[in-house]
Amino acid sequence: MARELLTREDYDSTIVGGEGVIVIVDKYTGRTAHPVDCPSVDAAHFVEKVIRNKRKNGHWYWAPSYPVAAQELYAQPCQCL
């Protein structure tokens, strides 16, 4: 089951866990699933989009796997694979 990341603590614990994928849902670029160690999964980007901009143009989620990200969030894998 996917869950939305709402705080910096959510982000940090997800990254430290090292498992699953981060789904970045962007109003303009769509829904992309990234491995937690992907360069696109950056704390500064998370803080900007989720905390500072209050999720106005997008959301970040954690999912346990790519299949779950695709099924629940309609996310496509990122190009870093």
Order of alpha helices (4+ residues) and beta strands (2+ residues): beta-alpha-beta-beta-alpha-beta-alpha-beta
